[in-house]
Each structure stands twice: as C-alpha cells, then as structure tokens.
Amino acid sequence: MVEAVQGCIDMLAAGSSALPEDHLQATLVGRVWRPGIGPSVVTVREGIVVDITSRDLATIRDLAETDDLAGRVRAASGVAIGPLEALLANSDEAGRDPMRPFLLAPIDLQAVKAAGVTFVVSLLERVIEEQARGAPERAAAIRGDIGSLIGSDLSRLRPGSAEAMQLKQLLISRGVWSQYLEVGIGPDAEIFTKAQPLSAVGFGATVGLHPISTWNNPEPEVVIVVNSKGGIVGATLGNDVNLRDVEGRSALLLGKAKDNNASAALGPFIRLFDADFGLDNVKSAVVGLEILGVDGFELRAASDMAAIARPPEDLAQAAIGRHHQYPDGLVLYLGTMFAPVADRHAPGKGFTHALGDVVRISTPGLGTLSNRVGLSTEAPPWAFGAADLMRNLAGRGLL
C-alpha cells in the first residue's frame, strides 16, 4: 500500500495524462460542447475524440441504461471532433475559445450524490471541525484531544457491527460522541445531494468556493456511475469542494458548504466497466492529489481506496433501492481520506485554498481531473438546465 501511494504521488509530480495509463484498452465516454450544435456524447479512439451522439445514445443517461455499454460504445459510429489534446487545452477556462469544442462534465441527467465520512481520517477531521465550530486555529489542539480518546486505528471496525456499537457507548460515556461518528461507524451511511443534474463542471473548469468561506479544501474522490436499476456501470474522478468552516459551524449548513455554483467537478471521462476494468479496480485504486498555488505553494498526497470503511456497492445500495428511486440514475462520490492539516497561510490555521490554485486529481485507471479554484460567485453561472437540454435534443431530431 505504501509503495502504491508513493508511486501515485511521484506520478503527479512527474505530470500525468488526462487519460488512463491503459487508455487504448479503456472504454471512455464523456460530453463535449460543440459550438452551434450543443452537448454531445463522445468517446476517445486512439487519441481522437469522436462524437457518437444518436437517437439511441442522445445522453449519458440513455447509455447507462443500455445492456453491454462498453460494446455499444465500441461499435457506435461517429464523427471525429479532433485530437484529445486540442480539446483538453480549450477546456481550460483561462484561455478557452468558446467557438471551439471543449469538455463538459461527463454526465447529464443523473442526480449528483455523495457519501460522507467513509474513511477514518476524514471521520476524525469531521469530528474536529464540529468541535472547532468552524475556527481553524482551534483544530490542532482538538485534534490531539480527540486522537487520545478515539485513536486513529478504526480501519478494522465495520460500521454497524457489535464492536462499533460498543465503541459508540464508550464514547458517549466519555462525552465525545458526534454526529460524524454516528455515520462513520454507525449502521447508516451518510448520503447527501452534492449538486443538481447538469450543474457539475468538467475538466479545465473553475471550481467554486463560496465567498464567505475562509477555511476550505478539495476532496479528491472516485465517483461511481449507477443506473436506474442500481447497477454500477462505470467510474470517474471528482472534486467534492468542501467548506470546512461552514459545515463546522453546523451540520445543518451542509447544503451551503457543499452545493454551490461550480462546487462539483467530474471527469475528464467516465470509464465504463468491461473485461479490463471493473469494481475491483475501483476498490484497489490509489487516488492522488496535487495542489499548485500561484504563490508557489505545492502539496501532493494520495489515498488508498482499500481503506474505505464501507464498500462502494454498500454505499450505492444506501442511495438507491426500494426506499429511493432515481429514474435517470445517479453518480455517487465515494468519499475521501484526504485531510489537509499542514499550515499554509499562518501558523495554527491549517490548510485552506488560495484563489488560482490548480487542483489535479489522478489515478492510473481513470486519468487526471484538473481544475482551477475561484469563487462560486465569479465562476460562469449555471445556465443550461434540463429544459434547455430537451429543447436542444429535440431541435437536433434526437428525441
């Protein structure tokens, strides 16, 4: 595990491709904005982006509902848009030409959900946020107190088990029980709405921080694609942008901390499950994070999906089933173990973003998602919704 994590960090430092390492074998799908046409379903074939939009594959949602997804994509006819490198370059909002194609988030009508507190490290940090009441200068002292009471080796504790319930009672007796410990080791997973359908941003886009926040961080995550029947059909990368100070003040502010303009990034592509890549690859993935600041700040870290407390299929079942249907499917952020604690701007303040930070999230099987940090109030507004998509597809004869 240690070697794999260090290897992922080294890969980020050396510069990694937007595509998976084995991209020639991978079945990739995504979405591209084509000026004068609109959003188009695409795949990548030997470095060329190909538009495969048709009446049968008008949306990513439609694709996710079909049988043999990978086979359908490989067999689909299409129109070459251009080299991937050209689209990646034009997807960077800083220098984008709106009259040329660029990447969008690789989903459309799916609900955008997220699982919280799925790793021990993030569990402890959420407890610390709650105790700090949104004040980063208090975090270091609280971290020591919480660590001495709880410890950090909860990785073998199965949420909801008898052992977990015994620990719960012990912590209650010591006066340190938390709502975050409830969802971290209790029987029920935390599943929340991260963003609205069609509001997520893609590769190269600005990711938005609410301007009231002064303590925030990226959350690098693997995101699974789930169809309306509950089947997991693929995966991509995501940045679950997080406002630590806002959520730390009150868990009832979760919506304000999590769901803002440009606060959910996904991409660059969905890798569909096939004979070469599946859920076992997701479970064994090592996810790397790189932050490059305009002030010269650099941070590199990696987390191992093998350390997740709840398996991805359990999280999917907590989100969709007889208790809750999603007729257009959903994507589910699986959570992160990245907990930035190193001071950046001042001693005792911990890590927080600076505007202009470049955030790169990478894993060999899914490629690299890259975004630049800005304010949600200054990022391009979300202006293309479901009604716009339906009118666009109808006008193209695709409905």
N, C-alpha and C positions, 0 to 999 in steps of 0.2 A: 504494500500500500504506500509506504513512504517513498519508494522509488518511482511509483506511478505519479504521485503528487508532484515530486520534484521535477519529473520529466515534463509534466504539463506546464509548470512554471517556466522551465527552460524553453519550451516551445513558444510560449508567449513572448519571452524576451528576445527570441530569435526572429519573431514575426511569423504568424501563422496564416494560412489561407482561409478565405471565407468558406471554401468547400471542405467537406470531409477528406481525410487523408486518402481514403479509397473511393473517391468520387466517381471514378469510372465504373465502379460496380454499384454505386448507390442510386436508388430511385428517389429523385428530388422533385418536389413541386413547390411552387410559390405563386406570387402575384406581382404583376408589373403594371404600372400606369403607362398606357400608350397614348400620347397626346393625340387628340382628335378621335380616339376610339374609346378609351376608358380602361377600367381594371380588367386584366386578362390573366387567365390561368396559364402558368408556364412550367416547363421542365428544363433541365440542363443536359445537353448531349455533347460530350467531348468539348466542353468549354463554350458552347454556343447556347444561348437562351432561346428556347423555342416556344411560341405561343400555341397551346393545344386547346384553346377555348372552342367549345362546340355546344350544340343544344344539350348533349348528354353530359358535358363537363363545363357547364357555364360558371360554376362556382366551386370553390374548395369544399364547401358543404356537400354539394352533389357528389363530388369524387369520394369523399369519406364514407358515403352511404352505399357505394357500389361493392360488388364482390371482386376479389383479385385486383386490388387497387394498383399494385405495382405493375401487374401485367397490362392493365388498361392504359397506364401512363406510357409504358414502353411501346405499346402498339399504336398509340394515338398519332395521327398525322398532325402536322402543324406548320407554322410559318416561322422561319428563323428571324429573330428580332435583332440579334447582334452578339458580339463577344461578351461573355460574362464580365470581363474586366472593365469594359466600357460602361456597362450598367452599374457596376459597383461604384465606379468613380462618379457617375452622375447621380448616385443615390445620396451622396454626401450633401446635406442641405447647405453647407457653407459655400459650395460652388456649383450648385445644381442649375442646369439649363432646363426650365420647365417645358421646353419644346422638344426634349428628347426623352426616351423612356427611362424610368427609374423604378427601383424595387419598392414594394409596399410590404406591410406585414403579410405573412403567408396564410392568413385565414380571412374569412369574411363573415358569414352569418353565425358562426359559433359563439356561444357565451364564453366569456373570459373569466375563469375562476382560478383561485389559488388556495393552496393548502399551507397553513401556518404552523410554525413550531414543530417541524418534522425532524430536526436534528438537535442533538443535545446542546451543542454550542449556542445555537440560536435560541434554544429554550432558556438557557441561563441568561443570555443577553436580554431577552424579553422581560424576565423577572427583574433584572437590574433596571431596565427602562422604567418599569412600573414603580419600583421603589424610589428611583431618582426623580419621578414626577416631571420628566422632560428636561432636567437640568444636567447637562453633560459633566459639569465639574464635580458632581457627587458620585459619578459612576464608578470611579476607581475604588473608593473606599467601600462602596456597597458590594462591588464585585468580590472583594476579599471576604466580606462578611458572609455573603451568600455561598461562596465556594467552600468556606469552612463548615457550613451547616449541611449543604447538599452534596458537596463533592462534584467532580466532573465526569466520573465514570458511570454514566447511566446507560451506556450503549448496549448493555446486555439486558436491560429491563424492557420487557414487552409491554407496551401501553395496554392498560385494562386488565393486566394479569393480577393474580393474587398478591404477588410480590410488589407490584406497583401500588395496589391499594393499601398494603401495609406501610409503604413509604409515605403515601398520602396522609395516613392517620398520624404517623410520626411527625411529619412537617406541620400538620395542623396543631399538634400538641406543642410544637416549638414556636408557633406563631408566624411561620414563614410561608404558609400556603398561598398560592397565587392562581389567578385565572389562567395564566400561561402554563403553569404546571398541570392544571386540570386538563388542558387539551394536549399537553406534551406527554403525559404518562397515564391520563385517564382513558376511559373506553371510547370516547367520541373525538374524532379528528376535527380540527378547525378548517372549515371550507368557507371561503368568502368570495364575494364578487370583486374582481380586480378592475375590470373595465367593461364597457358596453360593447356589443358586437359592432365591428367596423371602426372602433376608436383606437385600436392598438397601432403603434408605429413600427416601421421596419428598419432594416439595415441602413445606417447612414443618417437617420432622422435625429432630431433633437429629442432628448428625454427631459421631461419637465419636472422641476421642483416647485411646489407651491411657495410663493414668495414669503410667506410667514415663517417658514422653517429655517432654523439655524443649525440643526443637528440632523443629518440625513446621510444616506448611503445607498449604493447599488445593492441589489440582491441577485447574484448570478444563479440561474436555475435551469434545470431541464424541464421542458414543458411537454406533456403528452397530449396527443390529439385523440379524442374519444368521440365515437359516432353516437347516433341517437339510440342505438341498442346497447350501449355501454361497452362496446368493443374498443380496445386501444389499438389504433391503426398506424400510428407514427409518432414522431417526436421532433422537437425543435429546441432552440435556446431562447431564454427570456431574461429580461431585467425587470424585476419587480421593485421598481423605485420606491424607497421607503423613507418616511419622515419620522425619525426616532423620537424627536421632541413632541410631536403632535400626538402620536399613539401613546407615548409615555405619560402624557397628562391624563389620558383616559382612554380605555379600550373602546368606549362609545364613539371616539373620534376616528375609528378605523377607516371609515369611508373618506374622511378628509385627509387622512395620512396616506391612503393607498390609491384612491380613484380621482385623479386629476388629469387635465389635458396633457397628453403625451407621457403619462406616467407608466405605461405598459409597453415595453418593446419586445418584439418577437422576430425571430429569423436566424439567418437570412432565408433558409428554406426549411420546409418540412421534409424529413427523411421518412419515407413510408417503410413499414415493416415488410420484409421479404425474407428469402432464404439466407441472405447475408447479414441482415440486421434486424434485431427484434428487441423484445422487452428485457431479455437477459443482458443485452448490450447497454441498455439504459441503466439497469441496476448496477452495472460494474463501471460506469463512466466516471472519469475524473474531470471535473469542471474547473477550468482556470479563469482567473480574473486579473485583468491588468487595468490600472488607472494611471493615466498620464496627464499631469496638470500643466497648464500654461505657465505656472510658477516654477516648473522644474520638478515638482513632486512626482514620485513614482511609487506605485505599490503593486506587488504581484503576490497572488495567493492561489491556492487550489483546494478544492474539497472533493471528497470521495463519496459517490452516491451509495457505496456499500455501507456507509454509516447511517443511512436513513433509518428512522425508528419504525416507520410504517411503510410497507411495500407499496409501490405505485398502484398495483391493482386494488389494494385495500382502500387507498385514497380515492380512486375512481369510483369504487362501489359506495363510498361515503357521499360522493357528489351526485351520482345518478343511479336510479333504480325505481322501484315501485313508489318510493317516497318522494321522488322528484324526477320529472322527465325533462329532456331537452330535445325537442323535435329537430333542431338543427345541429345537434351535437354540442360539444364544448371542448375547450382546451383547458388544461389544468397545470398551473405552475406547481412543482413538487416541493418547493421549499429550498432553503439554503442553510449551509453551516458556516457561511462567511459572516464573521462578526468583527468588524474593524474596531480595534481598541487603541491602536497607536495614535499618539497625539500628532496633529498636523499643524494647526494654526497657533495653538498656545498650550503650554503645559496644563495637564489635567482636563483638557477639553475633548480629548479623543479625536477620532476621525470625523470629518464632515466634508462634503463636496465643496469645490470652488467652481464657479461658472466657467465653462470652457473645458472642463475635464473631459478627456476621451476615455470611455469605458469599453473595454473589449472582453467579451465572454467567449470562451473557447473550449471545445473538447474534440479529440480527433475524429470521433464518429459523426459529429454534426457540423463541424466547421467553426466559424467565428462570427459573432454578432458584435458590431461596432456602432457606438452612438456617442454623441457629444452632449454634455449636460448644459441645460439652460433653464429658464423659468417657464413654468406652465403658462403664465400669462403672456409670454413673448414667443413661445413656440407657435408654429402655424396652427390656427384653430381647426378643430374637427368640424368639417363642413359637408362631408359626403356620407350620408346615412343610408339606411335600408331602403327608404323610398327612392333615393337617388339611384341606388344600385338597380332596383327593379325597373325604373324608367329607362336606365341605360341599357340593360339587357333586352328589354322589350324593343327598344329602338334599333337594336342590332339583330333582331329576329332570333334571339336565343332563349326566349321563354315560350 
